[in-house]
Amino acid sequence: MALSYSKRLLFGVLFAGTLLGTVELLLRITLPDDVWLMSWEREDGLLLYRSKTYVGGPVDPAERQRWRQGELSLRSGTDTVQHDGTVPWAVRTNAQGLREDKPIPPGRLADRQLLALGDSWMFGVNAPQGQSLPARLEETLPAALGVQTVEVVNGGIPGANAWHMLRRWHYLRDRIPIDGLILGLPHNAPDPEVPALRRAWYESARGLPAGRSRLYRGLRHLLHPLTRPHYPDLLGEGKDRDTEAMTVADLRTIIVDATDRGIPVWLVLWPNDMTSAQDVNFTLEDWVRPLADDLAGYGGHALRERRCWGSKDTWHPSARGYAAIAQVVTEVISASKKSSQLSPSPCP
């Protein structure tokens, strides 16, 4: 007796589902979890905090070259003590390469969860663990925002430029809850090799969303050449003309991407070093102007006192300096303050 059309269709669906399920199961048993991930989905901690440029000590030339090319070494699970002259400062990173004591789960850790991105200043070079800018903000923001707890995930990358900041944003934006984004204006200009590497990375950052199915990941690779880049306008005319244009374009891409997701963005401003901090006419207006319209707030601290700076390191703040910056940034976030004039208030 011939089966009806509906029964044949049902058996066909069951057979196809069983076949696909069996193949998926075999792939899960035989292949690691990260198989067929895109290159831009394999971002690591991007930490090279041991670089001689930032905290002293020998540098492996090959490792330094990898950093210059944007392929930074993973420094996950670090627990050590660095020194600013003779002054020690402890530093720990979690398994994700973030300067956090514990892994950041995909669920919420606090009433309000913010992500902080930047270079060595956001990472907190010279600041003992728990005294970086993000850590200080966890202490000052709850009362200012009227909540019990605030988590500020430290996504700072020593030596980073705006390209590295965007890479980290692109990696973390869908992996953890983010109620707000704090960007530190980077001190590092892109190296000469960056334009070509940056263009290649943006061309590869395309494709369908991530998924856990091995079959789906394989299909994504087949379709990858047909999909559009995630940031199609980023390399428009003039946006990689020079280091300033690249920095502004990359920062603006982060800001627009976040605001389109309903995430407010605040920009932290600061001097380049102790010498520039003494210039009372120092202003960052030229950097802020092309970004201001999309920012929820911006401001920073001038750090004009010697005690705001490291013991020997005059390129990074001391723990007091980070505390002073945190006071200003707390007001920027809680009151939507917008000022390109750096605060001259004393360091605590």
C-alpha positions in Angstrom: 0.0 0.0 0.0 1.5 3.4 -1.0 2.2 5.9 1.6 0.4 9.2 1.5 2.3 12.3 0.5 2.2 13.7 4.1 3.6 10.5 5.5 6.4 10.4 2.9 7.2 14.0 3.7 7.3 13.2 7.4 9.6 10.2 6.9 11.8 12.3 4.7 12.2 15.0 7.3 12.9 12.4 10.0 15.5 10.7 7.8 17.2 14.0 7.0 17.1 15.1 10.6 18.6 11.9 11.8 21.3 12.0 9.1 22.3 15.6 9.9 22.1 14.9 13.6 24.4 11.9 13.3 26.9 13.9 11.2 26.8 16.8 13.7 27.4 14.3 16.6 30.4 12.7 14.8 31.9 16.1 14.1 31.5 17.2 17.7 33.2 14.0 18.9 36.1 14.2 16.4 36.7 18.0 16.1 37.6 20.6 18.7 35.1 23.3 19.7 36.9 26.1 17.8 37.0 24.3 14.5 36.1 26.5 11.5 35.9 29.7 13.4 36.8 32.8 11.4 40.1 34.5 12.0 38.3 37.5 13.6 36.6 35.1 16.0 39.9 33.9 17.4 41.0 37.1 19.1 43.1 36.4 22.2 44.1 38.6 25.1 46.1 40.9 22.9 48.5 41.6 25.8 52.2 42.4 25.4 52.5 44.2 28.8 56.1 43.0 29.1 57.2 45.2 26.2 60.3 47.3 27.1 58.5 50.3 25.7 56.0 50.3 28.5 57.3 48.6 31.7 61.0 47.8 31.2 62.8 44.5 30.8 64.1 42.6 27.8 62.0 42.1 24.6 62.0 39.2 22.3 62.5 40.8 18.8 60.3 38.2 17.1 57.5 38.8 19.7 57.8 42.6 19.3 57.5 42.2 15.5 54.3 40.2 16.0 52.9 43.0 18.2 53.7 45.5 15.4 51.8 43.4 12.9 48.8 43.3 15.1 49.3 39.6 16.1 49.8 40.3 19.8 50.9 37.5 22.2 48.4 36.1 24.5 49.1 36.9 28.2 46.3 35.0 29.8 46.5 33.6 33.3 49.3 35.9 34.3 50.0 36.6 38.0 53.2 38.5 38.5 54.8 41.6 39.9 56.2 44.4 37.7 58.3 47.4 38.9 58.2 51.1 38.2 61.8 51.7 39.3 61.8 50.1 42.7 58.1 50.4 43.2 56.2 47.1 42.7 52.8 46.7 41.1 51.0 43.4 40.9 49.2 42.4 37.7 46.9 39.5 37.0 45.0 38.6 33.9 42.3 36.0 33.6 42.0 33.1 31.1 40.5 35.6 28.5 43.6 37.8 28.7 41.6 40.6 30.5 43.1 42.3 33.5 40.5 40.7 35.8 40.9 38.3 38.7 38.2 36.0 37.4 36.8 35.0 34.0 34.0 37.2 32.7 30.9 35.0 32.1 28.3 35.5 29.4 25.8 36.4 32.1 25.6 39.6 34.1 27.9 40.3 37.0 26.5 43.5 38.4 23.5 45.9 38.2 25.4 47.8 35.6 28.1 46.3 33.4 30.5 48.5 31.4 33.4 47.7 29.1 36.5 49.8 29.1 38.8 49.8 26.0 42.1 51.5 25.5 45.8 51.2 25.7 48.3 50.8 28.6 46.6 53.7 30.5 43.3 51.8 30.5 45.0 48.6 31.3 46.6 50.4 34.3 50.4 50.2 33.8 52.0 51.2 37.2 48.7 50.6 39.0 48.6 47.6 41.4 45.8 45.1 40.8 42.5 46.7 41.9 43.7 50.3 41.4 43.5 50.7 37.6 41.0 53.2 36.2 38.3 50.5 35.6 38.8 49.1 39.1 38.5 52.6 40.6 35.3 53.3 38.6 33.7 50.2 40.1 34.1 51.9 43.5 32.9 55.4 42.5 30.1 54.7 40.0 27.5 52.8 42.0 26.6 55.9 44.2 26.7 58.2 41.2 24.4 56.0 39.1 22.1 55.0 42.0 22.8 51.3 41.8 24.2 48.7 44.2 27.0 47.3 42.0 28.9 48.2 38.8 31.3 46.0 36.9 33.8 47.7 34.6 35.5 45.0 32.5 39.1 46.0 31.9 39.7 45.5 28.1 42.9 47.7 28.0 45.7 46.6 25.8 49.2 47.9 26.5 50.7 49.3 23.3 47.3 49.4 21.5 46.2 51.8 18.9 42.6 52.3 17.8 42.7 49.3 15.4 43.5 47.0 18.3 40.7 48.6 20.3 38.2 47.9 17.5 39.4 44.3 17.2 38.8 43.8 20.9 35.4 45.5 20.7 34.4 43.4 17.7 35.4 40.2 19.7 33.7 41.1 23.0 30.5 43.0 21.9 28.4 39.8 21.6 30.1 37.7 24.3 29.3 39.7 27.5 26.5 42.0 28.6 27.5 45.6 27.9 25.4 48.5 29.3 28.0 51.2 28.4 31.3 51.6 26.7 34.3 53.6 28.0 36.9 54.4 25.4 40.3 55.8 26.3 41.8 58.1 23.6 44.9 56.0 22.5 48.4 57.3 22.9 49.8 55.1 20.2 49.7 55.9 16.5 49.5 53.0 14.1 52.8 51.7 12.8 53.7 51.9 9.1 52.7 48.3 8.5 49.2 48.8 10.0 47.3 50.1 6.9 47.7 47.0 4.8 47.2 44.6 7.8 44.2 46.6 8.9 42.7 46.4 5.5 43.2 42.7 5.3 41.6 42.2 8.7 38.6 44.2 7.9 38.2 42.3 4.6 38.2 39.0 6.6 35.7 40.3 9.3 32.7 39.3 7.3 30.3 36.5 7.2 27.3 35.1 9.0 26.9 35.2 12.8 28.8 32.6 14.9 27.1 29.4 15.9 27.9 26.2 17.8 26.9 23.8 15.1 29.9 22.2 13.2 27.8 21.9 10.1 26.8 25.5 10.2 30.4 26.6 10.7 31.4 24.6 7.7 28.6 26.2 5.6 29.8 29.7 6.7 33.2 29.1 5.3 31.7 28.1 1.9 29.6 31.3 1.9 32.2 33.6 3.4 33.5 35.0 0.0 29.9 36.0 -0.9 29.2 38.0 2.3 29.9 41.7 2.9 32.5 43.1 5.4 31.1 44.0 8.8 32.4 47.6 8.4 31.9 48.3 4.6 32.6 52.0 4.9 35.6 51.9 7.2 38.2 52.0 4.5 36.5 54.7 2.4 38.5 57.4 0.7 40.9 59.1 3.0 40.2 57.0 6.1 43.6 55.3 6.0 45.4 58.4 4.6 47.5 58.9 7.7 47.7 57.8 11.4 45.3 60.5 12.6 42.7 59.6 10.0 43.0 55.9 10.8 42.6 56.6 14.5 39.5 58.7 14.1 38.0 56.3 11.6 38.5 53.3 13.9 37.3 55.1 17.0 34.2 56.4 15.2 33.5 52.9 13.9 33.4 51.6 17.5 31.3 54.5 18.7 28.7 54.2 15.9 28.6 50.4 16.2 27.9 50.7 20.0 25.4 53.5 19.7 23.5 51.6 17.0 23.2 48.8 19.6 21.8 51.2 22.1 25.0 51.3 24.1 26.2 54.8 25.3 29.8 55.6 24.7 32.1 57.9 26.8 35.5 59.0 25.8 38.4 59.5 28.3 40.9 62.2 27.5 44.4 62.5 29.0 47.8 64.0 28.2 50.5 62.1 26.4 53.1 62.2 29.3 54.2 64.3 32.3 55.8 67.0 30.0 52.7 67.6 28.0 50.7 67.7 31.2 52.4 70.9 32.2 51.1 72.8 29.2 48.1 74.8 30.4 47.1 75.3 26.8 47.0 71.6 26.0 43.7 70.7 24.4 42.3 67.6 22.6 39.6 69.5 20.8 40.8 68.4 17.4 40.4 64.8 18.4 37.1 65.2 20.0 35.4 67.3 17.3 34.8 64.5 14.7 33.5 62.1 17.4 31.6 64.4 19.7 28.1 64.1 18.2 27.9 60.4 18.8 29.4 60.4 22.3 27.3 60.4 25.5 30.1 62.3 27.2 33.8 63.0 27.3 36.4 64.5 29.6 39.6 63.8 31.4 42.3 64.9 33.9 45.4 67.0 33.2 47.6 65.2 35.8 49.8 68.3 36.3 51.3 67.2 39.7 54.4 65.1 39.9 52.7 62.7 42.3 50.1 61.9 39.6 52.9 60.0 37.7 54.9 56.9 38.2 58.0 56.7 40.4 60.4 56.6 37.4 57.9 56.2 34.6 56.7 59.7 33.4 54.7 58.1 30.6 52.0 56.5 32.8 50.1 57.7 35.8 50.6 56.5 39.4 47.7 54.9 41.3 46.9 58.4 42.5 46.7 59.5 38.9 44.3 56.8 38.0 42.2 57.8 41.0 42.1 61.4 39.8 41.0 60.3 36.3 38.3 58.1 37.9 36.8 61.1 39.7 36.4 63.0 36.4 35.2 60.0 34.4 32.6 59.3 37.1 31.1 62.8 36.5 31.3 62.3 32.7 29.3 59.1 32.9 26.8 60.1 35.6 26.1 63.6 34.3 26.8 63.2 30.6 29.6 65.8 30.9 31.2 67.0 27.7 34.4 69.0 28.0 37.7 68.8 26.0 39.4 70.9 28.7 41.3 68.6 31.1 40.6 69.0 34.7 43.4 70.6 36.8 42.1 69.2 40.1 44.7 67.8 42.5 45.5 64.1 42.6 44.1 62.5 45.8 
